[in-house]
Structure formats: C-alpha cells, structure tokens
Amino acid sequence: MGCSLLCGRGPEDLRYFYGEEEDTYRVQVCDRCSGYLKILDTRKGGSVDALAIDDILTAHLDLVAEEQGYERKAPRLWGI
Ligand SMILES: [Zn+2]
C-alpha cells in the first residue's frame, strides 16, 4: 500500500511501527507529508465492528506517532 491515504506518494517514503506485543495494530507513517494512519489488520485479529473502541484502546500508538512529529491524517482507525 502506498501513501494513497495520506499524500499519495509512493511506498519509499513509508514505514510502519507496531505496538508492543501486538502486530494487529500498526501505524503507517509517511516521511514526505509527516502524516500517519493507525491501522487494524483484521487478518491478524480484531474486528472492523469495534474500530471506535479499538481506536481508544490504542491511543498509546497515537502518542508515539505524535512524539515523533507525525500528524494524524484520518479521523479514525483504519481497518484492512
Ligand atoms: Zn504521505
């Protein structure tokens, strides 16, 4: 997946990080637009029905991203 959800740039500017002991949730950050998306990977667990709750439960990932200077570009957790 490229940065189509953020600035539309290619994958060379993207990287991911994960929470501790959880790869169900990840944060995609783009160094070109300084944006990030928080993503739930439903192939590894979780449900798209509970995105609003999971979004709150993974608020620590937002803190990590914001501490690194990234700005959230999507209003809610993104389920894939
Ligand atoms: Zn971008």
PDB file of the backbone (N, CA, C, O) and the ligand in Angstrom, with CONECT records:
HET     ZN  A 101       1
ATOM      1  N   MET A   1       0.848  -1.189   0.000  1.00  0.00           N
ATOM      2  CA  MET A   1       0.000   0.000   0.000  1.00  0.00           C
ATOM      3  C   MET A   1       0.883   1.238   0.000  1.00  0.00           C
ATOM      4  O   MET A   1       1.787   1.354   0.827  1.00  0.00           O
ATOM      5  N   GLY A   2       0.638   2.138  -0.893  1.00  0.00           N
ATOM      6  CA  GLY A   2       1.376   3.390  -0.922  1.00  0.00           C
ATOM      7  C   GLY A   2       0.785   4.391   0.040  1.00  0.00           C
ATOM      8  O   GLY A   2       0.034   4.033   0.948  1.00  0.00           O
ATOM      9  N   CYS A   3       1.121   5.623  -0.160  1.00  0.00           N
ATOM     10  CA  CYS A   3       0.621   6.658   0.737  1.00  0.00           C
ATOM     11  C   CYS A   3      -0.670   7.263   0.184  1.00  0.00           C
ATOM     12  O   CYS A   3      -0.959   8.438   0.405  1.00  0.00           O
ATOM     13  N   SER A   4      -1.434   6.453  -0.533  1.00  0.00           N
ATOM     14  CA  SER A   4      -2.635   6.979  -1.176  1.00  0.00           C
ATOM     15  C   SER A   4      -3.619   7.544  -0.165  1.00  0.00           C
ATOM     16  O   SER A   4      -4.424   8.417  -0.490  1.00  0.00           O
ATOM     17  N   LEU A   5      -3.549   7.036   1.078  1.00  0.00           N
ATOM     18  CA  LEU A   5      -4.459   7.529   2.105  1.00  0.00           C
ATOM     19  C   LEU A   5      -3.954   8.821   2.716  1.00  0.00           C
ATOM     20  O   LEU A   5      -4.702   9.534   3.384  1.00  0.00           O
ATOM     21  N   LEU A   6      -2.681   9.120   2.487  1.00  0.00           N
ATOM     22  CA  LEU A   6      -2.104  10.322   3.072  1.00  0.00           C
ATOM     23  C   LEU A   6      -1.833  11.335   1.967  1.00  0.00           C
ATOM     24  O   LEU A   6      -2.725  12.110   1.621  1.00  0.00           O
ATOM     25  N   CYS A   7      -0.655  11.350   1.415  1.00  0.00           N
ATOM     26  CA  CYS A   7      -0.324  12.362   0.418  1.00  0.00           C
ATOM     27  C   CYS A   7      -0.269  11.812  -0.996  1.00  0.00           C
ATOM     28  O   CYS A   7      -0.054  12.572  -1.940  1.00  0.00           O
ATOM     29  N   GLY A   8      -0.459  10.502  -1.164  1.00  0.00           N
ATOM     30  CA  GLY A   8      -0.485   9.919  -2.488  1.00  0.00           C
ATOM     31  C   GLY A   8       0.880   9.563  -3.041  1.00  0.00           C
ATOM     32  O   GLY A   8       1.000   9.203  -4.212  1.00  0.00           O
ATOM     33  N   ARG A   9       1.916   9.659  -2.208  1.00  0.00           N
ATOM     34  CA  ARG A   9       3.262   9.340  -2.672  1.00  0.00           C
ATOM     35  C   ARG A   9       3.518   7.834  -2.614  1.00  0.00           C
ATOM     36  O   ARG A   9       2.688   7.065  -2.129  1.00  0.00           O
ATOM     37  N   GLY A  10       4.657   7.441  -3.107  1.00  0.00           N
ATOM     38  CA  GLY A  10       4.980   6.028  -3.215  1.00  0.00           C
ATOM     39  C   GLY A  10       5.451   5.431  -1.906  1.00  0.00           C
ATOM     40  O   GLY A  10       5.686   6.141  -0.928  1.00  0.00           O
ATOM     41  N   PRO A  11       5.585   4.115  -1.904  1.00  0.00           N
ATOM     42  CA  PRO A  11       5.921   3.398  -0.673  1.00  0.00           C
ATOM     43  C   PRO A  11       7.334   3.665  -0.158  1.00  0.00           C
ATOM     44  O   PRO A  11       7.642   3.296   0.976  1.00  0.00           O
ATOM     45  N   GLU A  12       8.196   4.289  -0.947  1.00  0.00           N
ATOM     46  CA  GLU A  12       9.569   4.518  -0.494  1.00  0.00           C
ATOM     47  C   GLU A  12       9.627   5.492   0.679  1.00  0.00           C
ATOM     48  O   GLU A  12      10.607   5.527   1.423  1.00  0.00           O
ATOM     49  N   ASP A  13       8.573   6.277   0.832  1.00  0.00           N
ATOM     50  CA  ASP A  13       8.549   7.246   1.927  1.00  0.00           C
ATOM     51  C   ASP A  13       7.806   6.731   3.155  1.00  0.00           C
ATOM     52  O   ASP A  13       7.641   7.452   4.139  1.00  0.00           O
ATOM     53  N   LEU A  14       7.367   5.496   3.090  1.00  0.00           N
ATOM     54  CA  LEU A  14       6.536   4.964   4.166  1.00  0.00           C
ATOM     55  C   LEU A  14       7.308   4.040   5.073  1.00  0.00           C
ATOM     56  O   LEU A  14       8.213   3.332   4.631  1.00  0.00           O
ATOM     57  N   ARG A  15       6.952   4.047   6.340  1.00  0.00           N
ATOM     58  CA  ARG A  15       7.405   2.995   7.221  1.00  0.00           C
ATOM     59  C   ARG A  15       6.323   2.723   8.243  1.00  0.00           C
ATOM     60  O   ARG A  15       5.380   3.495   8.416  1.00  0.00           O
ATOM     61  N   TYR A  16       6.494   1.599   8.913  1.00  0.00           N
ATOM     62  CA  TYR A  16       5.496   1.185   9.870  1.00  0.00           C
ATOM     63  C   TYR A  16       6.124   1.013  11.229  1.00  0.00           C
ATOM     64  O   TYR A  16       7.318   0.733  11.334  1.00  0.00           O
ATOM     65  N   PHE A  17       5.340   1.177  12.266  1.00  0.00           N
ATOM     66  CA  PHE A  17       5.762   0.635  13.541  1.00  0.00           C
ATOM     67  C   PHE A  17       4.561   0.021  14.234  1.00  0.00           C
ATOM     68  O   PHE A  17       3.407   0.326  13.932  1.00  0.00           O
ATOM     69  N   TYR A  18       4.877  -0.850  15.168  1.00  0.00           N
ATOM     70  CA  TYR A  18       3.848  -1.634  15.822  1.00  0.00           C
ATOM     71  C   TYR A  18       3.887  -1.375  17.319  1.00  0.00           C
ATOM     72  O   TYR A  18       4.889  -0.911  17.863  1.00  0.00           O
ATOM     73  N   GLY A  19       2.770  -1.687  17.972  1.00  0.00           N
ATOM     74  CA  GLY A  19       2.760  -1.625  19.424  1.00  0.00           C
ATOM     75  C   GLY A  19       3.503  -2.809  20.005  1.00  0.00           C
ATOM     76  O   GLY A  19       3.790  -3.780  19.306  1.00  0.00           O
ATOM     77  N   GLU A  20       3.810  -2.724  21.276  1.00  0.00           N
ATOM     78  CA  GLU A  20       4.498  -3.821  21.934  1.00  0.00           C
ATOM     79  C   GLU A  20       3.590  -5.029  22.002  1.00  0.00           C
ATOM     80  O   GLU A  20       2.430  -4.932  22.402  1.00  0.00           O
ATOM     81  N   GLU A  21       4.129  -6.165  21.607  1.00  0.00           N
ATOM     82  CA  GLU A  21       3.410  -7.443  21.688  1.00  0.00           C
ATOM     83  C   GLU A  21       2.079  -7.410  20.958  1.00  0.00           C
ATOM     84  O   GLU A  21       1.160  -8.155  21.298  1.00  0.00           O
ATOM     85  N   GLU A  22       1.979  -6.567  19.978  1.00  0.00           N
ATOM     86  CA  GLU A  22       0.766  -6.566  19.172  1.00  0.00           C
ATOM     87  C   GLU A  22       1.121  -6.178  17.740  1.00  0.00           C
ATOM     88  O   GLU A  22       1.622  -5.084  17.483  1.00  0.00           O
ATOM     89  N   ASP A  23       0.854  -7.084  16.830  1.00  0.00           N
ATOM     90  CA  ASP A  23       1.041  -6.711  15.434  1.00  0.00           C
ATOM     91  C   ASP A  23      -0.315  -6.588  14.741  1.00  0.00           C
ATOM     92  O   ASP A  23      -0.400  -6.407  13.526  1.00  0.00           O
ATOM     93  N   THR A  24      -1.365  -6.691  15.544  1.00  0.00           N
ATOM     94  CA  THR A  24      -2.701  -6.490  14.984  1.00  0.00           C
ATOM     95  C   THR A  24      -2.897  -5.036  14.574  1.00  0.00           C
ATOM     96  O   THR A  24      -3.555  -4.726  13.580  1.00  0.00           O
ATOM     97  N   TYR A  25      -2.305  -4.162  15.371  1.00  0.00           N
ATOM     98  CA  TYR A  25      -2.397  -2.730  15.092  1.00  0.00           C
ATOM     99  C   TYR A  25      -1.038  -2.227  14.634  1.00  0.00           C
ATOM    100  O   TYR A  25      -0.003  -2.624  15.169  1.00  0.00           O
ATOM    101  N   ARG A  26      -1.054  -1.373  13.667  1.00  0.00           N
ATOM    102  CA  ARG A  26       0.200  -0.757  13.260  1.00  0.00           C
ATOM    103  C   ARG A  26      -0.055   0.681  12.850  1.00  0.00           C
ATOM    104  O   ARG A  26      -1.181   1.089  12.562  1.00  0.00           O
ATOM    105  N   VAL A  27       1.015   1.416  12.836  1.00  0.00           N
ATOM    106  CA  VAL A  27       0.932   2.814  12.443  1.00  0.00           C
ATOM    107  C   VAL A  27       1.769   2.993  11.193  1.00  0.00           C
ATOM    108  O   VAL A  27       2.959   2.677  11.175  1.00  0.00           O
ATOM    109  N   GLN A  28       1.147   3.493  10.168  1.00  0.00           N
ATOM    110  CA  GLN A  28       1.860   3.800   8.931  1.00  0.00           C
ATOM    111  C   GLN A  28       2.191   5.280   8.952  1.00  0.00           C
ATOM    112  O   GLN A  28       1.308   6.132   9.050  1.00  0.00           O
ATOM    113  N   VAL A  29       3.473   5.567   8.857  1.00  0.00           N
ATOM    114  CA  VAL A  29       3.877   6.967   8.824  1.00  0.00           C
ATOM    115  C   VAL A  29       4.520   7.274   7.484  1.00  0.00           C
ATOM    116  O   VAL A  29       5.143   6.412   6.864  1.00  0.00           O
ATOM    117  N   CYS A  30       4.360   8.508   7.048  1.00  0.00           N
ATOM    118  CA  CYS A  30       4.923   8.943   5.781  1.00  0.00           C
ATOM    119  C   CYS A  30       5.858  10.112   6.056  1.00  0.00           C
ATOM    120  O   CYS A  30       5.437  11.139   6.588  1.00  0.00           O
ATOM    121  N   ASP A  31       7.123   9.955   5.694  1.00  0.00           N
ATOM    122  CA  ASP A  31       8.109  10.992   5.966  1.00  0.00           C
ATOM    123  C   ASP A  31       8.005  12.152   4.994  1.00  0.00           C
ATOM    124  O   ASP A  31       8.643  13.186   5.194  1.00  0.00           O
ATOM    125  N   ARG A  32       7.218  11.998   3.958  1.00  0.00           N
ATOM    126  CA  ARG A  32       7.093  13.088   2.992  1.00  0.00           C
ATOM    127  C   ARG A  32       6.036  14.109   3.438  1.00  0.00           C
ATOM    128  O   ARG A  32       6.246  15.319   3.349  1.00  0.00           O
ATOM    129  N   CYS A  33       4.899  13.596   3.916  1.00  0.00           N
ATOM    130  CA  CYS A  33       3.838  14.511   4.332  1.00  0.00           C
ATOM    131  C   CYS A  33       3.712  14.584   5.851  1.00  0.00           C
ATOM    132  O   CYS A  33       2.866  15.308   6.376  1.00  0.00           O
ATOM    133  N   SER A  34       4.567  13.825   6.559  1.00  0.00           N
ATOM    134  CA  SER A  34       4.551  13.812   8.026  1.00  0.00           C
ATOM    135  C   SER A  34       3.188  13.411   8.584  1.00  0.00           C
ATOM    136  O   SER A  34       2.791  13.850   9.663  1.00  0.00           O
ATOM    137  N   GLY A  35       2.492  12.584   7.843  1.00  0.00           N
ATOM    138  CA  GLY A  35       1.196  12.103   8.300  1.00  0.00           C
ATOM    139  C   GLY A  35       1.295  10.673   8.795  1.00  0.00           C
ATOM    140  O   GLY A  35       2.264   9.969   8.510  1.00  0.00           O
ATOM    141  N   TYR A  36       0.292  10.253   9.535  1.00  0.00           N
ATOM    142  CA  TYR A  36       0.238   8.850   9.922  1.00  0.00           C
ATOM    143  C   TYR A  36      -1.190   8.360   9.941  1.00  0.00           C
ATOM    144  O   TYR A  36      -2.148   9.119  10.089  1.00  0.00           O
ATOM    145  N   LEU A  37      -1.286   7.056   9.785  1.00  0.00           N
ATOM    146  CA  LEU A  37      -2.569   6.375   9.885  1.00  0.00           C
ATOM    147  C   LEU A  37      -2.422   5.238  10.876  1.00  0.00           C
ATOM    148  O   LEU A  37      -1.395   4.560  10.899  1.00  0.00           O
ATOM    149  N   LYS A  38      -3.418   5.030  11.676  1.00  0.00           N
ATOM    150  CA  LYS A  38      -3.430   3.883  12.578  1.00  0.00           C
ATOM    151  C   LYS A  38      -4.300   2.816  11.929  1.00  0.00           C
ATOM    152  O   LYS A  38      -5.444   3.069  11.552  1.00  0.00           O
ATOM    153  N   ILE A  39      -3.744   1.638  11.809  1.00  0.00           N
ATOM    154  CA  ILE A  39      -4.386   0.592  11.008  1.00  0.00           C
ATOM    155  C   ILE A  39      -4.621  -0.665  11.840  1.00  0.00           C
ATOM    156  O   ILE A  39      -3.744  -1.115  12.577  1.00  0.00           O
ATOM    157  N   LEU A  40      -5.809  -1.215  11.708  1.00  0.00           N
ATOM    158  CA  LEU A  40      -6.123  -2.521  12.286  1.00  0.00           C
ATOM    159  C   LEU A  40      -6.058  -3.550  11.169  1.00  0.00           C
ATOM    160  O   LEU A  40      -6.748  -3.438  10.156  1.00  0.00           O
ATOM    161  N   ASP A  41      -5.220  -4.549  11.373  1.00  0.00           N
ATOM    162  CA  ASP A  41      -5.095  -5.618  10.389  1.00  0.00           C
ATOM    163  C   ASP A  41      -6.015  -6.763  10.799  1.00  0.00           C
ATOM    164  O   ASP A  41      -5.675  -7.562  11.671  1.00  0.00           O
ATOM    165  N   THR A  42      -7.163  -6.832  10.172  1.00  0.00           N
ATOM    166  CA  THR A  42      -8.162  -7.826  10.576  1.00  0.00           C
ATOM    167  C   THR A  42      -7.750  -9.244  10.200  1.00  0.00           C
ATOM    168  O   THR A  42      -8.380 -10.206  10.639  1.00  0.00           O
ATOM    169  N   ARG A  43      -6.710  -9.383   9.402  1.00  0.00           N
ATOM    170  CA  ARG A  43      -6.210 -10.738   9.105  1.00  0.00           C
ATOM    171  C   ARG A  43      -5.505 -11.326  10.323  1.00  0.00           C
ATOM    172  O   ARG A  43      -5.353 -12.543  10.428  1.00  0.00           O
ATOM    173  N   LYS A  44      -5.081 -10.477  11.227  1.00  0.00           N
ATOM    174  CA  LYS A  44      -4.339 -10.936  12.409  1.00  0.00           C
ATOM    175  C   LYS A  44      -5.185 -10.889  13.674  1.00  0.00           C
ATOM    176  O   LYS A  44      -4.717 -11.264  14.749  1.00  0.00           O
ATOM    177  N   GLY A  45      -6.404 -10.439  13.555  1.00  0.00           N
ATOM    178  CA  GLY A  45      -7.282 -10.385  14.709  1.00  0.00           C
ATOM    179  C   GLY A  45      -8.074  -9.105  14.740  1.00  0.00           C
ATOM    180  O   GLY A  45      -7.845  -8.194  13.944  1.00  0.00           O
ATOM    181  N   GLY A  46      -8.992  -9.044  15.650  1.00  0.00           N
ATOM    182  CA  GLY A  46      -9.805  -7.855  15.777  1.00  0.00           C
ATOM    183  C   GLY A  46     -10.957  -7.877  14.798  1.00  0.00           C
ATOM    184  O   GLY A  46     -11.079  -8.777  13.967  1.00  0.00           O
ATOM    185  N   SER A  47     -11.784  -6.883  14.914  1.00  0.00           N
ATOM    186  CA  SER A  47     -12.970  -6.807  14.074  1.00  0.00           C
ATOM    187  C   SER A  47     -13.200  -5.374  13.656  1.00  0.00           C
ATOM    188  O   SER A  47     -13.004  -4.447  14.442  1.00  0.00           O
ATOM    189  N   VAL A  48     -13.612  -5.194  12.425  1.00  0.00           N
ATOM    190  CA  VAL A  48     -13.897  -3.837  11.956  1.00  0.00           C
ATOM    191  C   VAL A  48     -15.141  -3.283  12.637  1.00  0.00           C
ATOM    192  O   VAL A  48     -15.419  -2.088  12.543  1.00  0.00           O
ATOM    193  N   ASP A  49     -15.892  -4.143  13.324  1.00  0.00           N
ATOM    194  CA  ASP A  49     -17.101  -3.675  14.014  1.00  0.00           C
ATOM    195  C   ASP A  49     -16.768  -2.880  15.267  1.00  0.00           C
ATOM    196  O   ASP A  49     -17.611  -2.148  15.785  1.00  0.00           O
ATOM    197  N   ALA A  50     -15.546  -3.020  15.752  1.00  0.00           N
ATOM    198  CA  ALA A  50     -15.178  -2.394  17.030  1.00  0.00           C
ATOM    199  C   ALA A  50     -14.104  -1.327  16.845  1.00  0.00           C
ATOM    200  O   ALA A  50     -13.332  -1.056  17.764  1.00  0.00           O
ATOM    201  N   LEU A  51     -14.053  -0.728  15.677  1.00  0.00           N
ATOM    202  CA  LEU A  51     -12.973   0.221  15.388  1.00  0.00           C
ATOM    203  C   LEU A  51     -12.959   1.405  16.348  1.00  0.00           C
ATOM    204  O   LEU A  51     -11.892   1.866  16.753  1.00  0.00           O
ATOM    205  N   ALA A  52     -14.133   1.894  16.709  1.00  0.00           N
ATOM    206  CA  ALA A  52     -14.179   3.076  17.580  1.00  0.00           C
ATOM    207  C   ALA A  52     -13.588   2.758  18.954  1.00  0.00           C
ATOM    208  O   ALA A  52     -12.897   3.581  19.555  1.00  0.00           O
ATOM    209  N   ILE A  53     -13.872   1.553  19.433  1.00  0.00           N
ATOM    210  CA  ILE A  53     -13.341   1.138  20.737  1.00  0.00           C
ATOM    211  C   ILE A  53     -11.839   0.869  20.628  1.00  0.00           C
ATOM    212  O   ILE A  53     -11.056   1.308  21.470  1.00  0.00           O
ATOM    213  N   ASP A  54     -11.455   0.146  19.588  1.00  0.00           N
ATOM    214  CA  ASP A  54     -10.038  -0.161  19.403  1.00  0.00           C
ATOM    215  C   ASP A  54      -9.211   1.105  19.233  1.00  0.00           C
ATOM    216  O   ASP A  54      -8.052   1.169  19.644  1.00  0.00           O
ATOM    217  N   ASP A  55      -9.818   2.094  18.630  1.00  0.00           N
ATOM    218  CA  ASP A  55      -9.116   3.358  18.434  1.00  0.00           C
ATOM    219  C   ASP A  55      -8.708   3.952  19.782  1.00  0.00           C
ATOM    220  O   ASP A  55      -7.598   4.458  19.947  1.00  0.00           O
ATOM    221  N   ILE A  56      -9.624   3.879  20.731  1.00  0.00           N
ATOM    222  CA  ILE A  56      -9.336   4.411  22.071  1.00  0.00           C
ATOM    223  C   ILE A  56      -8.306   3.542  22.790  1.00  0.00           C
ATOM    224  O   ILE A  56      -7.415   4.047  23.473  1.00  0.00           O
ATOM    225  N   LEU A  57      -8.445   2.233  22.623  1.00  0.00           N
ATOM    226  CA  LEU A  57      -7.547   1.302  23.306  1.00  0.00           C
ATOM    227  C   LEU A  57      -6.114   1.390  22.789  1.00  0.00           C
ATOM    228  O   LEU A  57      -5.178   0.983  23.477  1.00  0.00           O
ATOM    229  N   THR A  58      -5.946   1.907  21.608  1.00  0.00           N
ATOM    230  CA  THR A  58      -4.606   2.005  21.020  1.00  0.00           C
ATOM    231  C   THR A  58      -4.117   3.452  20.994  1.00  0.00           C
ATOM    232  O   THR A  58      -3.300   3.830  20.155  1.00  0.00           O
ATOM    233  N   ALA A  59      -4.625   4.243  21.916  1.00  0.00           N
ATOM    234  CA  ALA A  59      -4.237   5.659  21.970  1.00  0.00           C
ATOM    235  C   ALA A  59      -2.737   5.827  22.203  1.00  0.00           C
ATOM    236  O   ALA A  59      -2.163   6.854  21.838  1.00  0.00           O
ATOM    237  N   HIS A  60      -2.092   4.812  22.815  1.00  0.00           N
ATOM    238  CA  HIS A  60      -0.649   4.911  23.047  1.00  0.00           C
ATOM    239  C   HIS A  60       0.122   4.968  21.724  1.00  0.00           C
ATOM    240  O   HIS A  60       1.203   5.551  21.650  1.00  0.00           O
ATOM    241  N   LEU A  61      -0.448   4.358  20.688  1.00  0.00           N
ATOM    242  CA  LEU A  61       0.218   4.417  19.385  1.00  0.00           C
ATOM    243  C   LEU A  61       0.156   5.833  18.806  1.00  0.00           C
ATOM    244  O   LEU A  61       1.082   6.285  18.132  1.00  0.00           O
ATOM    245  N   ASP A  62      -0.943   6.515  19.082  1.00  0.00           N
ATOM    246  CA  ASP A  62      -1.043   7.913  18.655  1.00  0.00           C
ATOM    247  C   ASP A  62       0.018   8.757  19.338  1.00  0.00           C
ATOM    248  O   ASP A  62       0.630   9.629  18.721  1.00  0.00           O
ATOM    249  N   LEU A  63       0.230   8.487  20.625  1.00  0.00           N
ATOM    250  CA  LEU A  63       1.224   9.255  21.369  1.00  0.00           C
ATOM    251  C   LEU A  63       2.613   9.059  20.778  1.00  0.00           C
ATOM    252  O   LEU A  63       3.372  10.015  20.623  1.00  0.00           O
ATOM    253  N   VAL A  64       2.938   7.813  20.452  1.00  0.00           N
ATOM    254  CA  VAL A  64       4.250   7.531  19.872  1.00  0.00           C
ATOM    255  C   VAL A  64       4.423   8.271  18.549  1.00  0.00           C
ATOM    256  O   VAL A  64       5.465   8.874  18.296  1.00  0.00           O
ATOM    257  N   ALA A  65       3.402   8.217  17.720  1.00  0.00           N
ATOM    258  CA  ALA A  65       3.483   8.881  16.416  1.00  0.00           C
ATOM    259  C   ALA A  65       3.618  10.392  16.575  1.00  0.00           C
ATOM    260  O   ALA A  65       4.408  11.037  15.887  1.00  0.00           O
ATOM    261  N   GLU A  66       2.834  10.939  17.492  1.00  0.00           N
ATOM    262  CA  GLU A  66       2.872  12.390  17.669  1.00  0.00           C
ATOM    263  C   GLU A  66       4.183  12.846  18.293  1.00  0.00           C
ATOM    264  O   GLU A  66       4.687  13.926  17.986  1.00  0.00           O
ATOM    265  N   GLU A  67       4.732  12.008  19.177  1.00  0.00           N
ATOM    266  CA  GLU A  67       6.034  12.343  19.759  1.00  0.00           C
ATOM    267  C   GLU A  67       7.114  12.407  18.692  1.00  0.00           C
ATOM    268  O   GLU A  67       8.091  13.145  18.824  1.00  0.00           O
ATOM    269  N   GLN A  68       6.928  11.621  17.628  1.00  0.00           N
ATOM    270  CA  GLN A  68       7.909  11.609  16.541  1.00  0.00           C
ATOM    271  C   GLN A  68       7.614  12.676  15.499  1.00  0.00           C
ATOM    272  O   GLN A  68       8.306  12.770  14.486  1.00  0.00           O
ATOM    273  N   GLY A  69       6.593  13.476  15.747  1.00  0.00           N
ATOM    274  CA  GLY A  69       6.328  14.610  14.887  1.00  0.00           C
ATOM    275  C   GLY A  69       5.362  14.344  13.748  1.00  0.00           C
ATOM    276  O   GLY A  69       5.289  15.124  12.798  1.00  0.00           O
ATOM    277  N   TYR A  70       4.621  13.249  13.838  1.00  0.00           N
ATOM    278  CA  TYR A  70       3.667  12.951  12.773  1.00  0.00           C
ATOM    279  C   TYR A  70       2.278  13.419  13.171  1.00  0.00           C
ATOM    280  O   TYR A  70       1.935  13.505  14.350  1.00  0.00           O
ATOM    281  N   GLU A  71       1.501  13.717  12.155  1.00  0.00           N
ATOM    282  CA  GLU A  71       0.156  14.246  12.360  1.00  0.00           C
ATOM    283  C   GLU A  71      -0.865  13.269  11.804  1.00  0.00           C
ATOM    284  O   GLU A  71      -0.708  12.747  10.700  1.00  0.00           O
ATOM    285  N   ARG A  72      -1.893  13.031  12.569  1.00  0.00           N
ATOM    286  CA  ARG A  72      -2.898  12.061  12.137  1.00  0.00           C
ATOM    287  C   ARG A  72      -3.698  12.596  10.955  1.00  0.00           C
ATOM    288  O   ARG A  72      -4.193  13.723  10.983  1.00  0.00           O
ATOM    289  N   LYS A  73      -3.818  11.777   9.922  1.00  0.00           N
ATOM    290  CA  LYS A  73      -4.487  12.225   8.701  1.00  0.00           C
ATOM    291  C   LYS A  73      -5.867  11.617   8.526  1.00  0.00           C
ATOM    292  O   LYS A  73      -6.629  12.039   7.657  1.00  0.00           O
ATOM    293  N   ALA A  74      -6.187  10.644   9.333  1.00  0.00           N
ATOM    294  CA  ALA A  74      -7.504  10.015   9.234  1.00  0.00           C
ATOM    295  C   ALA A  74      -8.217  10.181  10.563  1.00  0.00           C
ATOM    296  O   ALA A  74      -7.589  10.092  11.617  1.00  0.00           O
ATOM    297  N   PRO A  75      -9.506  10.420  10.527  1.00  0.00           N
ATOM    298  CA  PRO A  75     -10.236  10.684  11.775  1.00  0.00           C
ATOM    299  C   PRO A  75     -10.391   9.458  12.652  1.00  0.00           C
ATOM    300  O   PRO A  75     -10.688   9.596  13.838  1.00  0.00           O
ATOM    301  N   ARG A  76     -10.201   8.269  12.116  1.00  0.00           N
ATOM    302  CA  ARG A  76     -10.438   7.078  12.906  1.00  0.00           C
ATOM    303  C   ARG A  76      -9.515   5.948  12.477  1.00  0.00           C
ATOM    304  O   ARG A  76      -8.818   6.008  11.464  1.00  0.00           O
ATOM    305  N   LEU A  77      -9.554   4.925  13.302  1.00  0.00           N
ATOM    306  CA  LEU A  77      -8.784   3.734  12.992  1.00  0.00           C
ATOM    307  C   LEU A  77      -9.203   3.165  11.640  1.00  0.00           C
ATOM    308  O   LEU A  77     -10.386   3.113  11.306  1.00  0.00           O
ATOM    309  N   TRP A  78      -8.212   2.745  10.882  1.00  0.00           N
ATOM    310  CA  TRP A  78      -8.466   2.238   9.544  1.00  0.00           C
ATOM    311  C   TRP A  78      -8.401   0.717   9.573  1.00  0.00           C
ATOM    312  O   TRP A  78      -7.387   0.142   9.968  1.00  0.00           O
ATOM    313  N   GLY A  79      -9.465   0.078   9.162  1.00  0.00           N
ATOM    314  CA  GLY A  79      -9.479  -1.388   9.141  1.00  0.00           C
ATOM    315  C   GLY A  79      -9.145  -1.914   7.762  1.00  0.00           C
ATOM    316  O   GLY A  79      -9.684  -1.436   6.763  1.00  0.00           O
ATOM    317  N   ILE A  80      -8.257  -2.895   7.700  1.00  0.00           N
ATOM    318  CA  ILE A  80      -7.953  -3.520   6.412  1.00  0.00           C
ATOM    319  C   ILE A  80      -8.160  -5.022   6.514  1.00  0.00           C
ATOM    320  O   ILE A  80      -7.958  -5.741   5.536  1.00  0.00           O
TER     321      ILE A  80
HETATM  322 ZN    ZN A 101       2.472  10.922   2.646  1.00  0.00          ZN2+
END
